Amino acid sequence: MRHLVDGKPETELRRYLEHVRFPARKDQVVHAARQGGAPNELIQNLERVTVNEFGNADEVIEAYGTMD
């Protein structure tokens, strides 16, 4: 199982992206995560991502950062 750079399992972020309609802007992704009840740390990390447009959830995960 892959983990995000903050140590959380990748599946945790994916759960908050389930209702995002891609392609999506970063602000839409952040809003969806916030509406889905994502923890503040995850929201703050999403806000720091430098990519502003995503074609799918995998691109969000890649931009957020993972570690194997």
Rosetta blueprint (number, residue, H / E / L):
1 M L
2 R L
3 H E
4 L E
5 V L
6 D L
7 G L
8 K L
9 P E
10 E H
11 T H
12 E H
13 L H
14 R H
15 R H
16 Y H
17 L H
18 E L
19 H L
20 V L
21 R L
22 F L
23 P L
24 A E
25 R E
26 K H
27 D H
28 Q H
29 V H
30 V H
31 H H
32 A H
33 A H
34 R H
35 Q H
36 G L
37 G L
38 A L
39 P L
40 N H
41 E H
42 L H
43 I H
44 Q H
45 N H
46 L H
47 E H
48 R H
49 V L
50 T L
51 V L
52 N L
53 E E
54 F E
55 G L
56 N L
57 A H
58 D H
59 E H
60 V H
61 I H
62 E H
63 A H
64 Y H
65 G L
66 T E
67 M E
68 D L
